[in-house]
Structures are given as C-alpha cells and as structure tokens.
Amino acid sequence: MKMSILKPAQLHAELSRGVIRPVYYFYGEDGYGQASAAEMLRKALAASPDELHKFYGDNNQAAEIASLFQTIPMFAESQLIMVKRAQDLSAASRKSLADALRETAPFEIAAAGTPPVPPNCLVLLFEEKKKDAGDPLYARCAAAGAAVEFKPLWEDALRRWVDSFLKSRGRKLTHEAFAWLYQEAGNNRALLSQELEKLSLYTEGKTEIGLQDAQASLGFFQGENIFELGSAVQEGNAARAMRILEGALRGGEEPMRLLYQIQNSVQKQAAAKELLEAGTPAAQVLAALKLHPYFNQNFCRWTEAKTSDFLRRGLRSCLRAEVRLKTGANAGGELGNLVLELTGAGLKAA
C-alpha cells in the first residue's frame, strides 16, 4: 500500500495551490502546528460553521464519523470532519474508521492540473509524539490522503516564527528578550502564542520589545509567575512551588498549562543528570539543553542533588497526573501532590 507522508511545509504548499486530500492523519508534539494546519484546511475548503463537524476521540462516535464521511453533503460542496484527541479512539473505533476508508481510492496528484476538491475531508488530530506504526488507521489515512508529523520548532526556527508572529502586530523582539522568553516558555507554541499576545498588548505604542518589557509583561516584576514554578520544582523548594501553584490556580490558569511547566522542568533535569553523570561539564550541559547560563546559574547544582531514579519516578508521576487531569481529577489536589513529590516534600511514587 503506497502511503503519502508530508512535512507541514509540504502540506501548506499543497493547500496554497488548492490541493485538498480527502483524509489527513496529524500527529506529533506541536499541537499548535496541528491546530493551525486544521484551520488552514478549513479556510481552503471555505467551510462555514455548519460545514465543520467536530468530534472527540473519547466519545466513541466512530460509526457517526464514518457515516458522515461516506455521505455526500446536501447543502454544501464540501464539509470538514475533524476528530480531536484522536489518540483516545478505542481499538474498535480505529478499525471501524480504517474499514470505512477502504472504499476511498489512493490519493494521487496528476502531473498537471489540480485534483477536484473532495466532498468530505476527514482530519484526525493525534496528540502523540510518535505515530503508532501498528495502527491500521494510520496506513489507511496515509494511503487515502496523507500523514503529517508536526515536530516542535527548535531555537532558530522558533525565532523566525516569533519574529513573524510579532511582525504582523507591528513589533520586533530583541535578542535578549527572545533568549529569556525561550528559556522560560520553551518551544511550546500554544503557550508562546498566548504570551506573545499579552506582550503585544502590554507594549502598545512600542515597536521594539526588550528584556524588561518581556519580564514585566509576564509578571516577573509583579511577583512570581508560572514560569517560576518549574524553577522552584528544580530547586526542590516546596513552599515556593506551592505558593506559585496555588496563586496560579486562583488566577484561573489552565491546569494542563501548569502541568506542562512542571513536566518540562523535570524532563530538563533528567536529561541534564544523564549528561552530568557521563562527566559532561556544566557549561556544556546548559548548552546542550539550550539553557541560558545567566538565568540558570544554579541549575546543575540543583540537578546533582537529585538521583536519576528520583527524576525517572517524577516523570512517571507527571504522566499519571496528566491522565488523571484529563479524566476529571481535582486540579489543585493532583498538581499539589505532584509538586510535593517532585520537591521531595511528599511521598515518592512507586
């Protein structure tokens, strides 16, 4: 079975030429990239709200999704069927959708001309780092349409994206400000886009955004902000971490966003621990992890004080917390227990 595997840039190029495939299988860590591509697809189809059908993988609606995909729309030329959290589709649902796609002919682009727009376009968004090679749905989607992997942007590419984002708002970011923002927010574009929007509003009337602007906008001078949560966890400062966590939850921060800050801080320390144990100098560890030496003067010292086993258990606990939050667990209790564990103030997970 011939499969089409596209990069995001290739997908964007196709859509700009009016090439729309009947099926897309999106996967990868860059959820912002997936959402942006899905919106670009909606615009390419000129789908109105009535022609956009949203489903969620954990709702067990595979039969309805398959029926909709196989039915010619009555009041529109085409319609978009979007399945979010597709990783939550059961094995039976995946098989059902894969079977429904058997009747869709393999997609091919002729040497000349643009293929007709399909009456139905199905896009599945998998919030997973890697595809499941054994998933029958992956193979069927890649044959009938395309699979697209959305990898996180690394520093240089992320800088270009940030520059483009701010340019459209009449702003530009200094090198110092970007280095600090990258250090604090990482390469999570969903998180970064929110902070850049705040930054644009905060600097109304300015064209250049400096380090102090960025820090002030994100609450650095008004008190501890959520970016300091990861630092407090890395330090093992339970009191400070709990104070930041509780303040953030009272302020209405999304629990999953807070979990990202916590998990990202542990992942960095776990990677650093491995390098340090291999004899890598501290300066090289910071460089390898793209951590700014000025803002991370104590990072390696804090990391050396923890065992590899402690950090591995911490990562497993983060994954368990994610599952519990997604299934309705109390955010304050779940994240509070996680912070206490990761700072060494609570019971360790097995």
N, C-alpha and C positions, 0 to 999 in steps of 0.2 A: 504494500500500500504506500503510494507516494504521499509524503507529508510536506507541508509548507511551514517553515519556521522563520518568522520575521523578527527583526530588531525594531524597536519603537520608531526609529528614524525611517525605516522602510515602510512601516505602516502609515506614518504621517505622509510620506511621499505618495503612496497609493491613494490615500483619501483626498489629497490635494488634486490628484488627477481624475477624481471621480470614480475610482475603482473601489467597490464595496463588496466584500466577500459575504456569503450567507451565514458563516459561523466564525466566531473568534474565541480562543481559549487564552485568557490573560492570566499570567502568574508572575510571581517574583515579589521581592520585598518593597518595591517602590509603589505603595498604594496610591500616592498622589499621581504618579505617571499613569497608572491604570485608569483612575477616575478621569484624568484629563483626556486620555485617548477615547474613553467611552463617550465623553461629552463631544469630542470632535466627530466621533462617529454619528452621534445624534444629529449634529448640525449638518453633516454631509447628507444624511437621509432626510433632512428638513422635517424631522419627526416632531409633531406637536405633542403636548402632554397626553392627549387621547391616543396617540400612536406610540407611546412609550409604556411598556409593560414591565414593572419591576417585581422581581421575586427574590426570595432569600433561601439559601441552600438548606437551612434547618427547618423549613416549613413543609417539607415533604410534598411538594406540588409538581413532581416530575411529569405526571400524566397531563396536568393542565398546561405545563410548559411545552411538552411535545405536541399536544393537540393544537396549541396556538401557532407553533412553528410550522405545522403541516397544513394550516388553514390560510387560504388567500384572503387578505383583508378586504372588507366590503366597501369601506368608506375612505380608503387612502391607497396611494400607490405602493407604499411600503410601511412597515412598522418595525420598531426595535424592541426586542425582548431581552431584558437584562437580568442576569442572575447574580446577585451579590452574595458574598460569603459562600461561594460555590464549594469550597473545601468541606463544608458541612453537609453536602449531599451524601446520602447513605449509599452504600454499595449497590443496593437495588435501584435507587434513583439514577445513579450513573449508568448502570446497564440499560435502564429504560430509555434514557436520553440517547445513549450510544446506538441503541436499536433503531430509534426514530431517525437518526442521521444516516442510516444505511441507504435510505432512498435518495439521499442528496448526492448528486454526482460530484466527483472530484473537481475542485475548482481549478480552472486554468485561465491564464491571461494570454489572449492572442497576441501575435507579434504586432499587429496594427489594430487600432480601434480600442474603445473602452467597452468592457462587458456590460450588459444591462444590469440595472440595479435590482437586486433580489426583492421579492415581495415581503420577505421576512428576514430579519437579521438577528441572530442569537449571539449574545456576548456573555461569556461566563467569566467572572472575576474571582480568581483564587488568591486568597491572602496567604500564600505559601512561598517559602524561599525557593523551593525546587519543585518541578513537576513530578507527578507520580508516574514513572515510566510504565508501570503495570496497569494504569487506569485505562480501560477501553475507551472512555470518553475522550481522553487526550488524543489518541490515534485517530478517532473518527473526526474530531474537530479539526485536527491538523490536515486531514485529507480533504474534508468538505470545505474548509476555509483556511484558517491559519492559527498557529500557536504563536504567542508573542511573550517574550520574557522581559520583565521590567526590573532591571537591576538598579540598585542605589547609585546615585551620581557621586563620584569621588571629588576631591577638593577642586581640581581645575575646572571640571565640567560643572560642578555646583556653583563655582564663582561666576561662570558665564550665565548660568540660569538666574542667579541672584541679580546680576547686572541687568539682564533683560527684563526681569520682573520689576525692578525699581525704575528702569529707564522709561517703561510705559507709564510710570507715575511721576515722571519728571525729577527723579532722584538718582544719585550715584553714591556708592559706598566706598569709604577709604579702605586701604589695605588693612589697617589696624582694626577697624570696626568689623570687617569681614572675618579676620582671624579670631576675634573674640566671639562673634556670633557662631562661627563654625565650631569653635571649641565648646560653647555652651549648648547649642541645639543639635549638633551633629549634622548628618545628611538626610534627616527625615524631612522630606519636602512638605508634607502635610503640616507638620509642626512649624517649619520655617515660614511657610506662606502666611500663617496666622501672625507670626511675629513681625514679618515684613509689612503686613498690612497695618499693624499697630505702629510700627516705626514710621511708616508713611504719614499716618495721621499725626503722630507726635511731632514730626518735623515739618509740618505745614508751613510753607513760605521759604523753606530752605531747598537748595539743590544738592548740597554735599552733606552726607551723613557721616559724622566722625564717631570715634570710640565712645566719647562721653554721651553723645546722643543715643547711641545704641544701648548703653548701660542704663541710662536714665529712663528710656522708653520701656525697658523690660523690668523696671522696678529695682534695679541694682542699688540705686541711691535711696529709694524709699523704704528699704528693708529687704529681707531675704526673699528671693523669688524662687520659682520652681526649679530653675536651673541649678540652684544651690543645693537642691535635695540630693542629687547624685553625689555631689562633693561631700555632703555630710555622711552619706552612706559609706563612701570610700574611706573617710576618716574614721568611721566607727563611732561617730558622735550621735548616740541615740536621742538625747534630749533635743539637740538642734534639728535632727532629721524629723522627729515627731512634731516639733513646733512648725516647721515648714509645711509638712504634710497636712496637718490639721488646719493651718491657715489657708492653704490652697483649696482644700475641700470646702471650707466655709465660704471661700470666694467663688465657688462654682466651677473650679477646674474639672475637666473630664478625668475620671479615674484611670482610663486607659492611657491618657497622656502622661499622668503621674507614674504609672507603671513603666512606661517607656523610659522615663528618666532614670528610674531605679534600675531596671534591667540593663540599660545601656552602660551604667556606671559599673555594674558587676562584670559585664562582658569585657570591658576595657581592663579591669583589674585581673581577670582570669587570663587574658592574653598577655598582659604585662608580666604576670607571675611566671608564666612559661618561659618568657624571654629572660627574665632575671635569673631564674634557676639554671638557664643554659649559659650564664656568665655574660650576658649582654650588658654593656654599660648603660647606666640610667639615661644618659643623653640620647643614646641610640634607641632605647625603648620608647621614649617620648616621640622621637622622630618617626619610628615605625608605626606608632598608633596615631600619628598626626595630632599630637597634643602640644599645645604651645607651652614652651618651658617657663615663661613668665607666669602663666596662670596655673601651672601645675608643679610648683616647686616642691610640694610635699607628697606628690602622687606616688612616687616609687617607694618612699619610706613607709607610707600607709600600706602599700601593697605587700611589702616584705614582711609586715607584721601579721599577715594572714596566710593560712595554709592553702595549698591547691585544693585539698579536699573540701575545705570550708567554702571556697569560691564555687566549686562544682555543685555542691549542695545548694548554694544560693541560687545558681542558675536554674536548677530543677524546681526550686521553690517559686521562682518568678513564672515559670511556665504553668505550674499548678495554679498560681494566683490568677493568671490570665484566663484559664479555663473557668475558674470559679466566678470571676467577674462577668464573663460572658454568659454565665448561666444564672445570674441574678444575685450573687453573693453581696453582702453589705460591704460597700467600698471602704468605709472607714475602718471596719474591723479587719478586713482582708489585707489592706495595704498597711495598716498599723502593725499587725502581726508580722508581716513580711519585713518591714523596716526594723523591728526589734530583733528579728532573727539575723538579718544581714549586718546589723551593727554589733552583734554579739550580746545583746541585752535580753534576748528571748530564748526559747527552746529551739534547738537545732532540728532541722528536718532530717528524717532518715533517708 
